[in-house]
Amino acid sequence: MYKVFFNERSLTFSNQPVENAKNMLFHHVSQFDEAFHFLSNSVAEEVHIFSESIEEVWTLFKHNFKLIQAAGGIVRNDKEEYLFIFRLGKWDLPKGKMEAGETKEESAIREIEEECGISNLELKEFIMPTYHIYFQREYIIKETFWFDVAYHGHEHPQPQVEEGIETVEWKKEEEIPSLLKNSYPNIQLLLDNYLDLL
């Protein structure tokens, strides 16, 4: 199953219908715009597109819109604390757009260093991608690659204020559920997956 967020509502893709969603059997790419219409006008909290050939549908979906790729990480220190940023009124994780010629891994490390003002980062393993759609003269899919990252230093994190980051803070695992009440659905999905893996 693939899940994409738009206006904090979800558009999902799989081989069969699901409960509690507006289900659409795929037959034409015009249904992607129809799904966005439903989500943007609060017709449905979740729209689900299904097909026996869901991998083909997913490829069509990604190629039908402008794709921007980003990378970031869930950063954990030696005290088992997690690094969060506060930006645009919400708690988030450090990430940013990949630059030309960069690998996902290089981009993740660079963005964490720039947004949080720390170094001594160790890239562990790839966790998962997340997807969200926004409208900027056209629909754009942002695909973000997330990594498990260990921090072994003693620097005091510094927010990259020119990127709108107000604060960077280490948080304990038990604090995460309350932070997620004021975060984004893709961050919730990512951390749910990550903490289940620990």
Backbone as a printed PyTorch tensor [residue, N CA C, xyz], in Angstrom:
tensor([[[  0.8450,  -1.1990,   0.0000],
         [  0.0000,   0.0000,   0.0000],
         [  0.8770,   1.2440,   0.0000]],

        [[  0.4570,   2.2550,  -0.7340],
         [  1.1240,   3.5520,  -0.7500],
         [  0.1720,   4.5850,  -0.1550]],

        [[  0.7450,   5.5370,   0.5750],
         [ -0.0730,   6.5720,   1.2130],
         [  0.5350,   7.9340,   0.9330]],

        [[ -0.3000,   8.8590,   0.4540],
         [  0.1190,  10.2140,   0.1370],
         [ -0.7790,  11.1630,   0.9190]],

        [[ -0.1880,  12.2180,   1.4940],
         [ -0.9840,  13.1810,   2.2490],
         [ -1.1860,  14.4580,   1.4410]],

        [[ -2.4050,  14.9750,   1.5250],
         [ -2.7800,  16.2110,   0.8410],
         [ -3.7690,  16.9390,   1.7450]],

        [[ -3.4240,  18.1820,   2.1270],
         [ -4.2710,  18.9290,   3.0710],
         [ -4.5300,  18.1350,   4.3540]],

        [[ -3.5180,  17.3780,   4.7870],
         [ -3.5720,  16.5460,   5.9900],
         [ -4.6410,  15.4610,   5.9110]],

        [[ -5.0750,  15.1720,   4.6910],
         [ -5.9400,  14.0230,   4.4420],
         [ -5.1470,  13.0370,   3.5940]],

        [[ -5.6250,  11.7970,   3.5090],
         [ -4.7990,  10.7960,   2.8450],
         [ -5.4160,  10.2370,   1.5740]],

        [[ -4.5330,  10.0010,   0.6200],
         [ -4.8450,   9.3250,  -0.6280],
         [ -4.0240,   8.0490,  -0.6120]],

        [[ -4.7100,   6.8930,  -0.6470],
         [ -3.9990,   5.6270,  -0.5620],
         [ -4.2140,   4.8100,  -1.8320]],

        [[ -3.2830,   3.8830,  -2.0520],
         [ -3.3010,   3.0270,  -3.2380],
         [ -3.0470,   1.5890,  -2.7960]],

        [[ -3.8850,   0.6570,  -3.2490],
         [ -3.6030,  -0.7570,  -3.0100],
         [ -4.4030,  -1.6150,  -3.9780]],

        [[ -4.3410,  -2.9330,  -3.7700],
         [ -4.9560,  -3.8790,  -4.6990],
         [ -6.4600,  -4.0580,  -4.5080]],

        [[ -6.9900,  -3.6100,  -3.3810],
         [ -8.4110,  -3.8340,  -3.1210],
         [ -9.0080,  -2.6800,  -2.3300]],

        [[-10.3380,  -2.5680,  -2.3120],
         [-10.9770,  -1.4860,  -1.5570],
         [-10.6830,  -1.6140,  -0.0700]],

        [[-10.8350,  -0.4890,   0.6430],
         [-10.6660,  -0.4940,   2.0970],
         [-11.9050,   0.1180,   2.7510]],

        [[-12.0910,  -0.2090,   4.0070],
         [-13.2290,   0.3430,   4.7430],
         [-12.9740,   1.7990,   5.1060]],

        [[-14.0610,   2.5260,   5.3260],
         [-14.0160,   3.9170,   5.8060],
         [-13.2480,   4.8670,   4.8910]],

        [[-13.3230,   4.6000,   3.5900],
         [-12.6800,   5.4960,   2.6290],
         [-13.5650,   5.6030,   1.3950]],

        [[-13.3840,   6.6800,   0.6480],
         [-14.0540,   6.7830,  -0.6530],
         [-13.2130,   5.9830,  -1.6360]],

        [[-13.7110,   4.8320,  -2.0680],
         [-12.9650,   3.9310,  -2.9380],
         [-13.2120,   4.2410,  -4.4080]],

        [[-12.1430,   4.2120,  -5.1970],
         [-12.2230,   4.4550,  -6.6300],
         [-11.4550,   3.3520,  -7.3550]],

        [[-12.1400,   2.5710,  -8.1800],
         [-11.4690,   1.5800,  -9.0090],
         [-10.7830,   2.3240, -10.1560]],

        [[ -9.4690,   2.1500, -10.2720],
         [ -8.7100,   2.9360, -11.2460],
         [ -9.0220,   2.5200, -12.6790]],

        [[ -9.2550,   3.5350, -13.5370],
         [ -9.3720,   3.2610, -14.9640],
         [ -8.7520,   4.3650, -15.8220]],

        [[ -8.4530,   5.5620, -15.2110],
         [ -7.8630,   6.6390, -16.0160],
         [ -7.1470,   7.6320, -15.0970]],

        [[ -6.0790,   8.2540, -15.6230],
         [ -5.2940,   9.1950, -14.8120],
         [ -6.1090,  10.4090, -14.3600]],

        [[ -7.2230,  10.7010, -15.0230],
         [ -8.0630,  11.8300, -14.6030],
         [ -8.5980,  11.6310, -13.1910]],

        [[ -8.6000,  10.3970, -12.7180],
         [ -9.0900,  10.1240, -11.3600],
         [ -8.1660,  10.6940, -10.2880]],

        [[ -6.8990,  10.9350, -10.6270],
         [ -5.9940,  11.5400,  -9.6470],
         [ -6.4790,  12.9430,  -9.2860]],

        [[ -6.8150,  13.7420, -10.3060],
         [ -7.3370,  15.0830, -10.0470],
         [ -8.6790,  15.0120,  -9.3150]],

        [[ -9.4910,  14.0320,  -9.6650],
         [-10.7770,  13.8450,  -8.9930],
         [-10.5630,  13.5500,  -7.5060]],

        [[ -9.5710,  12.7270,  -7.2070],
         [ -9.2570,  12.4070,  -5.8120],
         [ -8.8360,  13.6620,  -5.0560]],

        [[ -7.9950,  14.5020,  -5.6730],
         [ -7.5800,  15.7460,  -5.0220],
         [ -8.7760,  16.6650,  -4.7850]],

        [[ -9.7020,  16.6710,  -5.7310],
         [-10.9120,  17.4850,  -5.5730],
         [-11.6910,  17.0400,  -4.3300]],

        [[-11.8660,  15.7420,  -4.1770],
         [-12.5750,  15.2220,  -3.0080],
         [-11.8690,  15.6180,  -1.7090]],

        [[-10.5450,  15.4880,  -1.6980],
         [ -9.7780,  15.7880,  -0.4830],
         [ -9.7380,  17.2750,  -0.1760]],

        [[ -9.6240,  18.1120,  -1.2080],
         [ -9.5170,  19.5560,  -0.9780],
         [-10.8490,  20.1810,  -0.6090]],

        [[-11.9470,  19.5260,  -0.9650],
         [-13.2760,  20.0690,  -0.6470],
         [-13.9470,  19.3400,   0.5100]],

        [[-13.1420,  18.6100,   1.2720],
         [-13.6320,  17.9230,   2.4830],
         [-14.7660,  16.9420,   2.1990]],

        [[-14.8290,  16.4510,   0.9620],
         [-15.8280,  15.4320,   0.6350],
         [-15.4790,  14.1260,   1.3460]],

        [[-14.1810,  13.8830,   1.5090],
         [-13.7370,  12.6510,   2.1680],
         [-12.4430,  12.9030,   2.9240]],

        [[-12.2880,  12.2460,   4.0670],
         [-11.0410,  12.3220,   4.8330],
         [ -9.9730,  11.4400,   4.1870]],

        [[-10.4290,  10.3590,   3.5510],
         [ -9.4910,   9.4510,   2.8900],
         [-10.0920,   8.9840,   1.5730]],

        [[ -9.2940,   9.0930,   0.5140],
         [ -9.6840,   8.5690,  -0.7910],
         [ -8.7460,   7.4110,  -1.0920]],

        [[ -9.3310,   6.3270,  -1.6030],
         [ -8.5450,   5.1230,  -1.8600],
         [ -8.7200,   4.6990,  -3.3160]],

        [[ -7.6030,   4.6010,  -4.0310],
         [ -7.6030,   4.1390,  -5.4060],
         [ -7.0920,   2.7000,  -5.4120]],

        [[ -7.8580,   1.8050,  -6.0350],
         [ -7.4330,   0.4140,  -6.0450],
         [ -7.4410,  -0.1530,  -7.4620]],

        [[ -6.5740,  -1.1520,  -7.6560],
         [ -6.4160,  -1.7870,  -8.9560],
         [ -5.6360,  -3.0760,  -8.7540]],

        [[ -5.8670,  -4.0630,  -9.6280],
         [ -5.0530,  -5.2810,  -9.5630],
         [ -3.6090,  -4.9850,  -9.9630]],

        [[ -3.4140,  -3.8970, -10.7220],
         [ -2.0640,  -3.5180, -11.1710],
         [ -1.6140,  -2.2540, -10.4390]],

        [[ -1.6060,  -2.3020,  -9.1060],
         [ -1.3880,  -1.0770,  -8.3290],
         [  0.0150,  -0.5050,  -8.5310]],

        [[  1.0150,  -1.3400,  -8.8090],
         [  2.3690,  -0.8100,  -9.0420],
         [  2.3890,   0.0610, -10.3010]],

        [[  1.6590,  -0.3760, -11.3190],
         [  1.5670,   0.4220, -12.5460],
         [  0.8280,   1.7340, -12.2810]],

        [[ -0.2280,   1.6620, -11.4860],
         [ -1.0050,   2.8630, -11.1530],
         [ -0.1430,   3.8400, -10.3680]],

        [[  0.6210,   3.3200,  -9.4090],
         [  1.4950,   4.1660,  -8.5930],
         [  2.5520,   4.8500,  -9.4630]],

        [[  3.1190,   4.1170, -10.4270],
         [  4.0990,   4.6990, -11.3490],
         [  3.4500,   5.7970, -12.1840]],

        [[  2.2590,   5.5500, -12.6840],
         [  1.5150,   6.5620, -13.4360],
         [  1.2710,   7.8030, -12.5810]],

        [[  0.8830,   7.5660, -11.3430],
         [  0.5880,   8.6720, -10.4300],
         [  1.8230,   9.5520, -10.2390]],

        [[  2.9560,   8.9310,  -9.9620],
         [  4.1740,   9.7030,  -9.7160],
         [  4.6420,  10.4430, -10.9720]],

        [[  4.4260,   9.8580, -12.1500],
         [  4.8850,  10.4830, -13.3930],
         [  3.9130,  11.5190, -13.9310]],

        [[  2.7170,  11.5540, -13.3460],
         [  1.6910,  12.4820, -13.8210],
         [  1.8560,  13.8810, -13.2240]],

        [[  2.7190,  14.0160, -12.2230],
         [  2.8970,  15.2860, -11.5180],
         [  4.3850,  15.5950, -11.3750]],

        [[  4.6870,  16.8370, -11.0920],
         [  6.0760,  17.2210, -10.8250],
         [  6.5220,  16.5470,  -9.5280]],

        [[  7.6950,  15.9450,  -9.5530],
         [  8.2220,  15.2350,  -8.3850],
         [  9.4220,  15.9760,  -7.8210]],

        [[  9.3750,  16.2640,  -6.5250],
         [ 10.5160,  16.8470,  -5.8170],
         [ 10.9470,  15.8380,  -4.7540]],

        [[ 12.2390,  15.5860,  -4.6850],
         [ 12.7460,  14.6150,  -3.7100],
         [ 13.4950,  15.3200,  -2.5910]],

        [[ 13.3290,  14.7900,  -1.4010],
         [ 13.9600,  15.3460,  -0.2010],
         [ 14.4760,  14.1870,   0.6410]],

        [[ 15.2690,  14.5130,   1.6460],
         [ 15.7810,  13.4830,   2.5540],
         [ 15.9690,  14.0850,   3.9370]],

        [[ 15.8570,  13.2320,   4.9340],
         [ 16.0220,  13.6800,   6.3130],
         [ 16.1740,  12.4890,   7.2330]],

        [[ 16.0540,  12.7590,   8.5240],
         [ 16.2820,  11.6530,   9.4440],
         [ 15.6110,  11.7790,  10.7880]],

        [[ 15.4670,  10.6200,  11.3930],
         [ 15.1210,  10.5350,  12.8150],
         [ 16.4540,  10.4170,  13.5340]],

        [[ 16.8120,  11.4750,  14.2580],
         [ 18.1320,  11.5540,  14.8860],
         [ 18.0020,  11.2130,  16.3670]],

        [[ 18.8120,  10.2550,  16.8050],
         [ 18.7740,   9.8120,  18.1990],
         [ 20.1610,   9.9760,  18.8080]],

        [[ 20.2290,  10.5180,  20.0150],
         [ 21.5330,  10.6950,  20.6680],
         [ 21.8380,   9.5440,  21.6280]],

        [[ 22.9810,   9.6440,  22.3090],
         [ 23.4100,   8.5660,  23.2060],
         [ 22.5550,   8.4640,  24.4610]],

        [[ 21.7040,   9.4750,  24.7030],
         [ 20.7860,   9.4440,  25.8570],
         [ 19.4160,   8.9120,  25.4540]],

        [[ 19.3160,   8.3930,  24.2220],
         [ 18.0400,   7.8800,  23.6890],
         [ 16.9960,   8.9970,  23.5690]],

        [[ 17.4550,  10.1940,  23.2120],
         [ 16.5590,  11.3210,  22.9370],
         [ 16.5060,  11.5400,  21.4320]],

        [[ 15.3880,  12.1500,  20.9880],
         [ 15.1450,  12.3400,  19.5660],
         [ 15.1210,  13.8270,  19.2290]],

        [[ 15.6680,  14.1610,  18.0660],
         [ 15.8240,  15.5590,  17.6660],
         [ 14.6030,  16.0320,  16.8670]],

        [[ 13.9270,  17.0610,  17.3860],
         [ 12.7710,  17.6480,  16.7150],
         [ 13.0310,  19.1170,  16.4270]],

        [[ 12.4180,  19.5970,  15.3380],
         [ 12.4570,  21.0260,  15.0340],
         [ 11.0340,  21.5740,  15.1290]],

        [[ 10.9230,  22.8600,  15.4460],
         [  9.6230,  23.5260,  15.4840],
         [  9.6280,  24.6020,  14.4120]],

        [[  8.7400,  24.4250,  13.4210],
         [  8.7100,  25.3270,  12.2750],
         [  7.2610,  25.4900,  11.8120]],

        [[  6.8930,  26.7170,  11.4700],
         [  5.5440,  27.0140,  10.9710],
         [  4.4570,  26.5240,  11.9280]],

        [[  4.7620,  26.6370,  13.2140],
         [  3.7590,  26.3150,  14.2320],
         [  3.5740,  24.8370,  14.5000]],

        [[  4.4440,  23.9920,  13.9460],
         [  4.3010,  22.5490,  14.1450],
         [  5.6480,  21.8890,  14.4330]],

        [[  5.5890,  20.7590,  15.1440],
         [  6.7850,  19.9640,  15.3750],
         [  7.0530,  19.1210,  14.1360]],

        [[  8.3170,  19.0500,  13.7750],
         [  8.7080,  18.3630,  12.5490],
         [ 10.0600,  17.7010,  12.7870]],

        [[ 10.5360,  16.9930,  11.7760],
         [ 11.8640,  16.3820,  11.8120],
         [ 12.7360,  17.0390,  10.7430]],

        [[ 14.0410,  17.0920,  10.9630],
         [ 14.9180,  17.7550,   9.9880],
         [ 14.9550,  17.0190,   8.6520]],

        [[ 14.7680,  17.7880,   7.5860],
         [ 14.7690,  17.2420,   6.2360],
         [ 14.8120,  18.4010,   5.2570]],

        [[ 15.1270,  18.1150,   4.0040],
         [ 15.1250,  19.1620,   2.9960],
         [ 15.3380,  18.5980,   1.6120]],

        [[ 15.1950,  19.4660,   0.6160],
         [ 15.2880,  19.0410,  -0.7780],
         [ 16.6960,  18.5510,  -1.1180]],

        [[ 16.7250,  17.5050,  -1.9150],
         [ 17.9970,  16.9960,  -2.4070],
         [ 18.5560,  17.9470,  -3.4540]],

        [[ 19.8690,  18.1290,  -3.4380],
         [ 20.5240,  18.9560,  -4.4380],
         [ 20.9920,  18.0960,  -5.6090]],

        [[ 21.1720,  18.7090,  -6.7630],
         [ 21.6050,  17.9840,  -7.9600],
         [ 22.9050,  17.2420,  -7.6820]],

        [[ 22.9290,  15.9710,  -8.0370],
         [ 24.1360,  15.1710,  -7.8780],
         [ 24.3020,  14.5280,  -6.5150]],

        [[ 23.4370,  14.8530,  -5.5720],
         [ 23.5250,  14.2760,  -4.2270],
         [ 22.8480,  12.9110,  -4.1810]],

        [[ 23.3870,  12.0360,  -3.3370],
         [ 22.6620,  10.8100,  -3.0140],
         [ 21.6610,  11.1330,  -1.9040]],

        [[ 20.7220,  10.2260,  -1.6910],
         [ 19.7580,  10.3920,  -0.5980],
         [ 20.4880,  10.4990,   0.7350]],

        [[ 21.5150,   9.6700,   0.8950],
         [ 22.2640,   9.6380,   2.1480],
         [ 22.9990,  10.9560,   2.3980]],

        [[ 23.6520,  11.4660,   1.3660],
         [ 24.3770,  12.7420,   1.4890],
         [ 23.4160,  13.8820,   1.8150]],

        [[ 22.2850,  13.8630,   1.1630],
         [ 21.2930,  14.9140,   1.3810],
         [ 20.7620,  14.8900,   2.8060]],

        [[ 20.4600,  13.7020,   3.3150],
         [ 19.9280,  13.5830,   4.6800],
         [ 20.9080,  14.1700,   5.6970]],

        [[ 22.1760,  13.8010,   5.5840],
         [ 23.1780,  14.3030,   6.5270],
         [ 23.3310,  15.8130,   6.4020]],

        [[ 23.4400,  16.3100,   5.1660],
         [ 23.6200,  17.7630,   4.9620],
         [ 22.4520,  18.5420,   5.5450]],

        [[ 21.2260,  18.0910,   5.2900],
         [ 20.0560,  18.8260,   5.7690],
         [ 19.9760,  18.8390,   7.2950]],

        [[ 20.2910,  17.7210,   7.9320],
         [ 20.2690,  17.6810,   9.3990],
         [ 21.3230,  18.6360,   9.9650]],

        [[ 22.5200,  18.6070,   9.3690],
         [ 23.5900,  19.4980,   9.8260],
         [ 23.1810,  20.9570,   9.6670]],

        [[ 22.6000,  21.3070,   8.5140],
         [ 22.2390,  22.7010,   8.2490],
         [ 21.0700,  23.1610,   9.1180]],

        [[ 20.0390,  22.3440,   9.2300],
         [ 18.8370,  22.7720,   9.9470],
         [ 19.0240,  22.7850,  11.4610]],

        [[ 19.9390,  21.9370,  11.9550],
         [ 20.0620,  21.7810,  13.4100],
         [ 21.4080,  22.2080,  13.9720]],

        [[ 22.3580,  22.5500,  13.1000],
         [ 23.6450,  23.0420,  13.5720],
         [ 24.4630,  22.0230,  14.3360]],

        [[ 24.3800,  20.7500,  13.9240],
         [ 25.1740,  19.7140,  14.5980],
         [ 25.9440,  18.9040,  13.5580]],

        [[ 26.9980,  18.2180,  14.0270],
         [ 27.7610,  17.3170,  13.1660],
         [ 27.9110,  15.9900,  13.9200]],

        [[ 28.9280,  15.2070,  13.6130],
         [ 29.1160,  13.9000,  14.2730],
         [ 27.9030,  12.9970,  14.1190]],

        [[ 27.3540,  12.9760,  12.9030],
         [ 26.1760,  12.1610,  12.6160],
         [ 26.5910,  10.8510,  11.9500]],

        [[ 25.9390,   9.7760,  12.3460],
         [ 26.1940,   8.4590,  11.7560],
         [ 24.9060,   7.9470,  11.1290]],

        [[ 24.9310,   7.7910,   9.8150],
         [ 23.7710,   7.2720,   9.1000],
         [ 23.6780,   5.7700,   9.3500]],

        [[ 22.5360,   5.3340,   9.8560],
         [ 22.3670,   3.9180,  10.1680],
         [ 21.7140,   3.1910,   8.9910]],

        [[ 20.4010,   3.2230,   8.9130],
         [ 19.7270,   2.5170,   7.8260],
         [ 18.5390,   3.3180,   7.3180]],

        [[ 18.1170,   2.9900,   6.1120],
         [ 16.9540,   3.6190,   5.5120],
         [ 15.6980,   3.1040,   6.2160]],

        [[ 14.7670,   4.0240,   6.5280],
         [ 13.5250,   3.6160,   7.2000],
         [ 12.4080,   3.4360,   6.1840]],

        [[ 12.0470,   4.5110,   5.4910],
         [ 10.9360,   4.4710,   4.5430],
         [ 10.8370,   5.8130,   3.8350]],

        [[ 10.1110,   5.8660,   2.7250],
         [  9.7820,   7.1650,   2.1320],
         [  8.4060,   7.6180,   2.6200]],

        [[  8.1770,   8.9320,   2.6300],
         [  6.8270,   9.4660,   2.8320],
         [  6.5220,  10.3750,   1.6510]],

        [[  5.2300,  10.5970,   1.4380],
         [  4.7950,  11.3910,   0.2860],
         [  3.7460,  12.4030,   0.7150]],

        [[  3.8750,  13.6150,   0.2210],
         [  2.7710,  14.5550,   0.3570],
         [  2.6930,  15.4270,  -0.8880]],

        [[  1.4950,  15.9300,  -1.0980],
         [  1.1880,  16.7220,  -2.2910],
         [  0.8820,  18.1420,  -1.8550]],

        [[  1.3820,  19.1000,  -2.5880],
         [  0.9780,  20.4840,  -2.3570],
         [  0.7700,  21.1500,  -3.7060]],

        [[  0.0760,  22.2710,  -3.6690],
         [ -0.2600,  22.9660,  -4.9190],
         [  0.5010,  24.2820,  -4.9740]],

        [[  1.3070,  24.4500,  -6.0400],
         [  2.0800,  25.6710,  -6.2460],
         [  2.0810,  25.9330,  -7.7560]],

        [[  0.9550,  26.4760,  -8.2180],
         [  0.6700,  26.6410,  -9.6460],
         [  0.3970,  25.3160, -10.3450]],

        [[  0.8030,  24.2280,  -9.7080],
         [  0.5230,  22.8760, -10.1990],
         [  0.6430,  21.9280,  -9.0070]],

        [[  0.1070,  20.7270,  -9.1380],
         [  0.2650,  19.7360,  -8.0740],
         [  1.6930,  19.1950,  -8.0970]],

        [[  2.3130,  19.1890,  -6.9180],
         [  3.6880,  18.7070,  -6.7780],
         [  3.7090,  17.5870,  -5.7420]],

        [[  4.3540,  16.4920,  -6.0880],
         [  4.5470,  15.3950,  -5.1330],
         [  5.9240,  15.5740,  -4.5050]],

        [[  5.9640,  15.5860,  -3.1850],
         [  7.2550,  15.6130,  -2.4890],
         [  7.4860,  14.2280,  -1.8890]],

        [[  8.5460,  13.5970,  -2.3470],
         [  8.9350,  12.2700,  -1.8660],
         [ 10.1270,  12.4680,  -0.9280]],

        [[  9.9510,  12.1150,   0.3340],
         [ 11.0140,  12.3170,   1.3210],
         [ 11.5420,  10.9610,   1.7810]],

        [[ 12.8580,  10.7880,   1.6790],
         [ 13.5190,   9.5570,   2.1020],
         [ 14.0330,   9.7520,   3.5310]],

        [[ 13.6170,   8.8620,   4.4370],
         [ 13.9500,   9.0070,   5.8480],
         [ 14.9480,   7.9440,   6.3020]],

        [[ 15.9260,   8.3980,   7.1030],
         [ 16.9610,   7.5050,   7.6080],
         [ 17.0050,   7.5310,   9.1370]],

        [[ 17.4620,   6.4120,   9.6750],
         [ 17.7740,   6.3080,  11.0980],
         [ 19.1860,   6.8790,  11.2640]],

        [[ 19.3320,   7.9050,  12.1200],
         [ 20.6140,   8.5980,  12.2500],
         [ 21.0120,   8.6650,  13.7250]],

        [[ 22.2570,   8.3120,  14.0120],
         [ 22.7780,   8.3930,  15.3830],
         [ 23.6540,   9.6380,  15.5080]],

        [[ 23.5350,  10.3010,  16.6660],
         [ 24.3620,  11.4780,  16.9430],
         [ 25.2570,  11.1650,  18.1400]],

        [[ 26.5670,  11.3990,  17.9840],
         [ 27.5220,  11.0300,  19.0260],
         [ 28.2520,  12.2420,  19.6190]],

        [[ 27.7780,  13.4450,  19.3370],
         [ 28.4760,  14.6340,  19.8120],
         [ 27.8670,  15.2360,  21.0650]],

        [[ 28.3550,  16.4510,  21.3900],
         [ 27.8780,  17.1650,  22.5820],
         [ 27.5400,  18.6180,  22.2490]],

        [[ 27.2870,  18.8950,  20.9810],
         [ 26.9550,  20.2630,  20.5750],
         [ 25.5430,  20.6280,  21.0220]],

        [[ 25.3280,  21.9130,  21.1970],
         [ 23.9790,  22.3980,  21.4870],
         [ 23.3360,  22.7480,  20.1530]],

        [[ 22.2440,  22.0610,  19.7780],
         [ 21.6340,  22.3110,  18.4690],
         [ 21.2300,  23.7740,  18.2840]],

        [[ 21.4190,  24.2670,  17.0720],
         [ 21.0760,  25.6470,  16.7290],
         [ 20.1180,  25.6410,  15.5330]],

        [[ 18.9500,  26.2870,  15.6540],
         [ 17.9890,  26.2830,  14.5370],
         [ 18.4710,  27.1270,  13.3640]],

        [[ 18.1700,  26.6670,  12.1650],
         [ 18.4720,  27.4280,  10.9380],
         [ 17.3140,  28.4140,  10.7410]],

        [[ 17.4440,  29.5910,  11.3400],
         [ 16.3350,  30.5420,  11.3830],
         [ 15.9260,  31.0420,  10.0010]],

        [[ 16.8830,  31.0850,   9.0570],
         [ 16.5290,  31.5630,   7.7160],
         [ 15.5960,  30.5840,   6.9960]],

        [[ 15.4850,  29.3560,   7.5270],
         [ 14.5340,  28.3720,   6.9890],
         [ 13.2510,  28.3350,   7.8080]],

        [[ 13.0870,  29.3170,   8.6830],
         [ 11.8600,  29.3980,   9.4700],
         [ 11.8200,  28.4840,  10.6760]],

        [[ 12.9490,  27.8970,  11.0370],
         [ 12.9850,  26.9980,  12.1940],
         [ 13.1560,  27.8370,  13.4540]],

        [[ 12.2210,  27.7080,  14.3840],
         [ 12.2470,  28.5130,  15.6090],
         [ 13.0980,  27.8870,  16.6920]],

        [[ 13.0330,  26.5660,  16.8030],
         [ 13.7990,  25.9000,  17.8530],
         [ 14.1220,  24.4730,  17.4310]],

        [[ 15.2160,  23.9470,  17.9970],
         [ 15.6080,  22.5520,  17.8120],
         [ 15.7710,  21.9700,  19.2040]],

        [[ 15.0930,  20.8630,  19.4830],
         [ 15.1110,  20.3190,  20.8480],
         [ 15.2100,  18.8010,  20.8410]],

        [[ 15.9470,  18.2880,  21.8260],
         [ 15.9790,  16.8490,  22.0720],
         [ 14.7620,  16.4790,  22.9150]],

        [[ 14.0670,  15.4260,  22.5090],
         [ 12.8620,  14.9890,  23.2190],
         [ 12.9750,  13.5040,  23.5580]],

        [[ 12.4310,  13.1520,  24.7450],
         [ 12.4140,  11.7550,  25.1480],
         [ 11.2850,  11.0200,  24.4230]],

        [[ 11.4220,   9.7100,  24.3040],
         [ 10.4280,   8.9320,  23.5610],
         [  9.0240,   9.1110,  24.1250]],

        [[  8.9190,   9.2100,  25.4460],
         [  7.5750,   9.3540,  26.0410],
         [  6.9350,  10.7110,  25.7390]],

        [[  7.7340,  11.6730,  25.2790],
         [  7.1890,  12.9770,  24.9010],
         [  6.6370,  13.0030,  23.4770]],

        [[  7.0070,  12.0180,  22.6800],
         [  6.6510,  12.0370,  21.2600],
         [  5.1450,  12.0460,  21.0060]],

        [[  4.3380,  11.2150,  21.6930],
         [  2.8940,  11.2440,  21.4120],
         [  2.2630,  12.6300,  21.5490]],

        [[  2.6770,  13.3980,  22.5600],
         [  2.0940,  14.7350,  22.7200],
         [  2.5780,  15.6760,  21.6220]],

        [[  3.8260,  15.5170,  21.1500],
         [  4.3380,  16.3460,  20.0490],
         [  3.5680,  16.0660,  18.7620]],

        [[  3.2090,  14.8050,  18.5580],
         [  2.5450,  14.4270,  17.3180],
         [  1.1350,  14.9910,  17.2060]],

        [[  0.5770,  15.4420,  18.3280],
         [ -0.7380,  16.0960,  18.2720],
         [ -0.6410,  17.4320,  17.5390]],

        [[  0.5750,  17.9700,  17.4540],
         [  0.7990,  19.2270,  16.7400],
         [  1.9170,  19.0230,  15.7170]],

        [[  1.6980,  18.0400,  14.8330],
         [  2.6790,  17.7280,  13.8080],
         [  1.9240,  17.4150,  12.5130]],

        [[  2.5730,  16.7000,  11.6200],
         [  1.9900,  16.3810,  10.3120],
         [  1.6950,  14.8900,  10.2120]],

        [[  0.6820,  14.5060,   9.4180],
         [  0.3500,  13.0820,   9.3150],
         [  1.5010,  12.2120,   8.8180]],

        [[  2.3370,  12.7360,   7.9060],
         [  3.4310,  11.8990,   7.4130],
         [  4.4950,  11.6680,   8.4910]],

        [[  4.6490,  12.6370,   9.4120],
         [  5.5790,  12.4560,  10.5330],
         [  5.0190,  11.4180,  11.5050]],

        [[  3.7140,  11.4630,  11.7240],
         [  3.0430,  10.4540,  12.5640],
         [  3.2490,   9.0570,  11.9700]],

        [[  3.0200,   8.9310,  10.6620],
         [  3.1820,   7.6460,   9.9850],
         [  4.6230,   7.1470,  10.1070]],

        [[  5.5730,   8.0370,   9.8680],
         [  6.9920,   7.6860,   9.9460],
         [  7.3710,   7.1980,  11.3420]],

        [[  6.9850,   7.9660,  12.3630],
         [  7.3780,   7.6010,  13.7340],
         [  6.6510,   6.3620,  14.2200]],

        [[  5.4110,   6.1710,  13.7930],
         [  4.6950,   4.9350,  14.1350],
         [  5.4660,   3.7280,  13.5940]],

        [[  5.9120,   3.8240,  12.3360],
         [  6.6770,   2.7350,  11.7300],
         [  8.0190,   2.5380,  12.4210]],

        [[  8.6880,   3.6500,  12.6940],
         [ 10.0260,   3.5900,  13.2860],
         [  9.9960,   3.0040,  14.6970]],

        [[  9.0750,   3.4950,  15.5230],
         [  9.0500,   3.0370,  16.9140],
         [  8.5960,   1.5810,  17.0190]],

        [[  7.8260,   1.1130,  16.0560],
         [  7.4630,  -0.3060,  16.0190],
         [  8.6730,  -1.1680,  15.6850]],

        [[  9.6230,  -0.5750,  14.9370],
         [ 10.8070,  -1.3470,  14.5340],
         [ 11.8230,  -1.4620,  15.6750]],

        [[ 11.7810,  -0.5290,  16.6220],
         [ 12.7830,  -0.5320,  17.6960],
         [ 12.6060,  -1.7330,  18.6350]]])
